[in-house]
Structures are given as structure tokens and as C-alpha cells.
Amino acid sequence: MDTYENCDFSKRNNSENRNSPTDEETEDDYENTQQWRPKPKQCTASSVRFDYKIIILVLGLLLMLGALTSLCAIGILYHRKVVSSEKLSEKYKNATATLMVLEDKANETEQLYEMLKMKYQEVHERLFACNGWKSLGLKCYYFSTEKLNWIRSRDNCVGKGGHLVIITSQTEQNFVSSQIGETHWIGLNDLETEGKWMWVNNQPLKETDVKFWFSTPEGPNEPDNWQNEDPSGEDCAALGHEIGDINKWFDASCRKQKRFICEK
């Protein structure tokens, strides 16, 4: 390895030697001694190379520091990007879920619209089909002005495309009662078996369990199968009685002449 080479200086160690020359020293040497000055230090090429190595080392450290700083900056940016990406992913998931809910609601709304549209069309067709009959919901009602016995009234309704009215709710009872001012035949009878009341569609009255028979605390209550007017009894039902009370049912002789209510 190259090392520093020190410059050689000529000097004397004592004053006597500097003041008087020895035998070996010449007069010129003495004179030179009187004028002695330190010679400047001369450096070799190896020392210069050593300085370059230090500079290169420092530059390398600076480059490494710069590289580390850049890596840290890139890491921070990458972390921020990952966090931002996760947030965007979460927002995307939330937005997707919201869109799915809205889509489901839109489908439900569309289905409801189609259902209401079908109901409207059905009601419209029913109203058109009533053709002069009075309507309640999806049903049409015909209130006769002529009077017939129960059998002929039943057949007349069939001829009109319907049947004697079958009352299955308080709403329907209130509606038909509000349209009449006197007694009318309805589609209920116990002609086949006494006490077993059946609608004209062969459905037992017990199944509907909707009854509006006339009754009073002191009695008698309907149906009572009164036989004073007709020995065969009272086997057909009417809405109202000859003396009034058109909001209740009464059993009556099927031979009586009454107005009637048809339904379709």
C-alpha cells in the first residue's frame, strides 16, 4: 500500500554546531546552516488517491442515503395507494349493495304495478261486463222489479248469466240491503234437508259461517219454519220481511212472490 513519504529537512540540533563548522562540514555548509528554512512538505500520488477514495466513499454514502430516502418515499406512497384502494373497494362494495337493494325495490315496484294493472283491467272488465248491473268490487248485482217465487227467481238469474245472490260478508250484506226498500229473495234454502241451509252453489251455510238471521231477545228467532201459511213450511230465505226490517234474513214459503237479487 502507498503511504505518505515525509519531506527530509536539514537542521542542526545544537547552537554550537550551527555557529561553528566541524571538520567534516565545509564552510558552505555552515553558511547554508545560517540561512536554514524548513523545506515545504511534498506529497506523493498515493496520498491523492487516498483522498479520492474518501470522496468516493462519502458520495457512495450520500447515494445510499438518497436511495433509502427514495425507497421510504415509494413505500409511503405505496401504503397510501393500498389504503386508498381498500377504501375505494369498500365504497364500491357499499355502492354495489345499495344498487342491489334499489334494484330489488324496483323489481318489487314493477311487480306491484303489474299486479295493480291486472286488477284494474279485471275490475274494468267486470264493470263493463256488469252492463247495467250494480257493482261491488268484482261482483255485479241485479235487483229485479218483477216478483217471482223462489224457484223461478233462481232460474231467472241463471238465464241472466248469474245466480241468486250469495252473501258472504258484512260489506256485501250492507250493500245489498242499501239497494232495496222491500223484501227480496236470496240464494239460500233448506229444500233438501230441513234445517240444513245451503247456498245455490251447494256450499253449506256453516262453511261460510256468515249469518244475518233475524233474532230478538224475546223470540221467536229466524229461521222458524212457520207453517201457518204453507203446510210444507218455510224452506227459502229472503232479505227482509213483508212488514219491514230489510237488514236481516227471514225464512219464508218458497211459493211466495217476491223480488229477487241476482249476482255474477
C-alpha positions as CSV (number, residue, x, y, z in Angstrom):
1,M,0.0,0.0,0.0
2,D,1.2,3.5,-0.8
3,T,1.9,5.7,2.3
4,Y,2.8,9.2,2.9
5,E,6.6,10.0,2.3
6,N,7.8,12.7,4.6
7,C,9.9,15.5,3.3
8,D,13.6,15.5,4.5
9,F,14.7,18.6,6.4
10,S,18.4,19.6,7.1
11,K,18.9,21.1,10.6
12,R,21.3,21.1,13.4
13,N,20.4,20.1,17.0
14,N,22.7,22.5,18.9
15,S,23.8,26.1,18.7
16,E,27.4,25.2,18.7
17,N,27.2,23.2,15.7
18,R,25.2,25.9,14.0
19,N,27.8,28.5,15.0
20,S,31.0,26.7,14.1
21,P,31.6,24.1,11.5
22,T,33.1,20.8,12.2
23,D,35.9,19.2,10.5
24,E,33.6,17.3,8.3
25,E,31.5,20.3,7.4
26,T,32.6,22.8,4.8
27,E,32.2,26.5,5.0
28,D,29.4,26.3,2.5
29,D,27.5,24.0,4.8
30,Y,27.9,26.5,7.6
31,E,26.6,29.2,5.5
32,N,23.7,27.1,4.5
33,T,23.0,26.4,8.0
34,Q,22.8,30.1,8.9
35,Q,20.2,30.5,6.2
36,W,18.2,27.3,7.1
37,R,14.5,27.3,6.5
38,P,12.1,24.3,6.6
39,K,11.5,22.9,3.2
40,P,7.9,22.5,2.1
41,K,6.3,19.0,2.6
42,Q,6.0,17.2,-0.7
43,C,3.1,14.7,-1.1
44,T,3.1,11.7,-3.3
45,A,0.4,10.3,-5.8
46,S,-0.7,7.7,-3.2
47,S,-2.0,10.4,-0.9
48,V,-4.1,11.9,-3.6
49,R,-5.6,8.6,-4.4
50,F,-6.4,8.2,-0.7
51,D,-8.3,11.5,-0.8
52,Y,-10.3,10.3,-3.9
53,K,-11.3,7.2,-2.0
54,I,-12.7,9.2,0.8
55,I,-14.6,11.4,-1.6
56,I,-15.9,8.4,-3.4
57,L,-16.9,6.8,-0.1
58,V,-18.8,9.9,1.0
59,L,-20.5,10.1,-2.3
60,G,-21.5,6.4,-2.0
61,L,-22.9,7.0,1.4
62,L,-24.9,10.0,0.1
63,L,-26.2,7.9,-2.8
64,M,-27.2,5.1,-0.4
65,L,-28.9,7.7,1.8
66,G,-30.7,9.1,-1.2
67,A,-31.7,5.6,-2.3
68,L,-33.0,4.8,1.2
69,T,-35.0,8.1,1.2
70,S,-36.4,7.3,-2.2
71,L,-37.4,3.8,-1.0
72,C,-39.1,5.2,2.0
73,A,-41.0,7.7,-0.1
74,I,-42.0,4.9,-2.5
75,G,-43.1,2.8,0.5
76,I,-45.2,5.6,1.9
77,L,-46.8,6.2,-1.5
78,Y,-47.5,2.5,-1.9
79,H,-49.0,2.3,1.5
80,R,-51.2,5.3,0.8
81,K,-52.2,3.7,-2.5
82,V,-53.1,0.4,-0.8
83,V,-55.1,2.2,1.8
84,S,-56.8,4.3,-0.8
85,S,-57.5,1.2,-2.9
86,E,-59.0,-0.6,0.1
87,K,-61.2,2.4,0.8
88,L,-62.3,2.5,-2.8
89,S,-63.0,-1.2,-2.7
90,E,-65.2,-0.8,0.4
91,K,-67.0,2.1,-1.2
92,Y,-67.5,0.0,-4.3
93,K,-69.0,-2.8,-2.2
94,N,-71.3,-0.4,-0.4
95,A,-72.4,1.2,-3.6
96,T,-73.0,-2.3,-5.2
97,A,-75.1,-3.4,-2.2
98,T,-77.1,-0.2,-2.4
99,L,-77.7,-0.7,-6.1
100,M,-78.8,-4.3,-5.5
101,V,-81.3,-3.1,-2.8
102,L,-82.6,-0.4,-5.2
103,E,-82.9,-3.0,-8.0
104,D,-84.9,-5.3,-5.7
105,K,-87.2,-2.4,-4.8
106,A,-87.6,-1.5,-8.4
107,N,-88.5,-5.1,-9.2
108,E,-91.0,-5.2,-6.4
109,T,-92.5,-1.9,-7.6
110,E,-92.7,-3.2,-11.1
111,Q,-94.4,-6.4,-9.9
112,L,-96.8,-4.4,-7.8
113,Y,-97.5,-2.2,-10.8
114,E,-98.2,-5.2,-12.9
115,M,-100.5,-6.7,-10.3
116,L,-102.4,-3.4,-9.9
117,K,-102.6,-3.1,-13.6
118,M,-104.1,-6.6,-13.9
119,K,-106.5,-5.8,-11.0
120,Y,-107.6,-2.6,-12.8
121,Q,-108.1,-4.4,-16.0
122,E,-110.1,-7.1,-14.2
123,V,-112.3,-4.6,-12.5
124,H,-112.7,-2.6,-15.7
125,E,-113.8,-5.8,-17.5
126,R,-116.1,-6.7,-14.6
127,L,-117.7,-3.2,-14.7
128,F,-118.1,-3.5,-18.4
129,A,-119.5,-7.0,-18.0
130,C,-122.0,-5.7,-15.5
131,N,-123.7,-4.0,-18.4
132,G,-126.2,-2.1,-16.3
133,W,-125.9,-4.2,-13.1
134,K,-124.7,-2.5,-10.0
135,S,-121.2,-3.4,-8.9
136,L,-119.4,-4.0,-5.7
137,G,-115.7,-5.0,-6.0
138,L,-115.5,-7.7,-8.6
139,K,-119.2,-8.7,-8.4
140,C,-122.2,-7.4,-10.3
141,Y,-125.7,-7.3,-8.8
142,Y,-129.1,-7.2,-10.5
143,F,-132.1,-6.0,-8.4
144,S,-135.4,-7.1,-10.1
145,T,-138.5,-5.1,-10.3
146,E,-140.7,-8.1,-11.1
147,K,-141.9,-10.6,-8.4
148,L,-141.5,-14.4,-8.8
149,N,-141.5,-17.3,-6.5
150,W,-138.1,-18.6,-5.3
151,I,-137.6,-21.4,-7.9
152,R,-138.5,-19.1,-10.8
153,S,-136.3,-16.3,-9.3
154,R,-133.4,-18.8,-9.2
155,D,-133.9,-19.8,-12.8
156,N,-134.3,-16.2,-14.0
157,C,-130.9,-15.3,-12.5
158,V,-129.3,-18.3,-14.3
159,G,-130.9,-17.1,-17.5
160,K,-129.1,-13.7,-17.0
161,G,-125.8,-15.4,-16.6
162,G,-125.7,-15.3,-12.8
163,H,-127.4,-16.8,-9.8
164,L,-129.3,-15.7,-6.8
165,V,-127.1,-13.7,-4.5
166,I,-124.8,-15.4,-2.1
167,I,-123.9,-13.2,0.9
168,T,-120.6,-13.9,2.5
169,S,-119.6,-10.7,4.3
170,Q,-120.9,-7.8,6.3
171,T,-119.9,-5.5,3.5
172,E,-121.9,-7.4,0.9
173,Q,-124.9,-7.6,3.3
174,N,-124.8,-3.8,3.9
175,F,-124.5,-3.2,0.1
176,V,-127.5,-5.3,-1.0
177,S,-129.6,-4.0,2.0
178,S,-128.9,-0.4,1.0
179,Q,-130.2,-1.1,-2.6
180,I,-133.7,-2.3,-1.7
181,G,-136.8,-1.0,0.0
182,E,-138.7,-4.3,0.4
183,T,-138.0,-8.0,0.8
184,H,-136.0,-9.8,-1.9
185,W,-135.2,-13.5,-2.4
186,I,-131.6,-14.5,-1.8
187,G,-129.8,-17.8,-2.9
188,L,-130.3,-19.7,0.4
189,N,-132.6,-22.7,1.1
190,D,-133.1,-25.9,3.0
191,L,-135.3,-27.7,0.5
192,E,-133.4,-30.9,0.5
193,T,-133.0,-31.4,4.3
194,E,-134.9,-29.4,6.9
195,G,-132.5,-27.2,8.9
196,K,-129.6,-27.8,6.6
197,W,-129.3,-24.5,4.8
198,M,-127.4,-24.4,1.5
199,W,-126.4,-21.7,-0.9
200,V,-127.3,-22.1,-4.6
201,N,-123.7,-23.1,-5.3
202,N,-124.2,-26.1,-3.0
203,Q,-122.0,-24.6,-0.3
204,P,-123.3,-25.2,3.3
205,L,-124.1,-22.1,5.3
206,K,-122.0,-23.5,8.1
207,E,-118.9,-23.3,5.9
208,T,-119.2,-19.6,5.3
209,D,-120.2,-19.0,8.9
210,V,-121.7,-15.6,7.9
211,K,-125.3,-15.3,9.1
212,F,-127.7,-12.4,9.4
213,W,-130.8,-14.2,10.7
214,F,-133.4,-12.0,12.4
215,S,-133.5,-12.5,16.2
216,T,-134.9,-10.9,19.3
217,P,-134.3,-11.5,23.0
218,E,-137.9,-12.5,23.5
219,G,-138.1,-14.6,20.3
220,P,-139.1,-16.2,18.1
221,N,-135.9,-16.2,16.0
222,E,-135.3,-16.9,12.4
223,P,-135.4,-19.4,10.8
224,D,-138.5,-20.8,12.5
225,N,-140.1,-22.9,9.6
226,W,-143.5,-21.3,10.3
227,Q,-146.3,-23.5,8.7
228,N,-149.4,-21.4,9.2
229,E,-149.4,-20.1,5.7
230,D,-147.8,-23.1,3.9
231,P,-148.0,-26.6,5.4
232,S,-144.8,-27.5,3.7
233,G,-143.0,-24.9,5.9
234,E,-140.6,-22.1,5.1
235,D,-137.7,-23.5,3.1
236,C,-136.4,-20.4,1.3
237,A,-134.5,-17.4,2.6
238,A,-135.3,-13.7,1.9
239,L,-133.6,-10.5,2.7
240,G,-136.2,-8.6,4.7
241,H,-139.8,-9.3,5.6
242,E,-143.1,-8.1,4.3
243,I,-143.5,-5.9,7.3
244,G,-140.0,-4.5,7.0
245,D,-136.6,-4.9,8.5
246,I,-134.7,-5.4,5.3
247,N,-131.3,-5.7,7.1
248,K,-132.0,-9.3,8.3
249,W,-132.7,-12.7,6.9
250,F,-136.1,-14.5,7.2
251,D,-137.2,-17.9,6.1
252,A,-140.4,-17.9,4.0
253,S,-142.5,-20.1,1.9
254,C,-140.8,-20.7,-1.4
255,R,-144.2,-20.2,-3.1
256,K,-144.4,-16.5,-2.2
257,Q,-144.0,-13.9,-4.9
258,K,-141.0,-11.6,-4.1
259,R,-138.5,-9.5,-5.9
260,F,-135.0,-11.1,-6.1
261,I,-131.3,-10.3,-6.3
262,C,-129.1,-11.8,-8.9
263,E,-125.3,-11.9,-8.7
264,K,-122.5,-12.6,-11.2
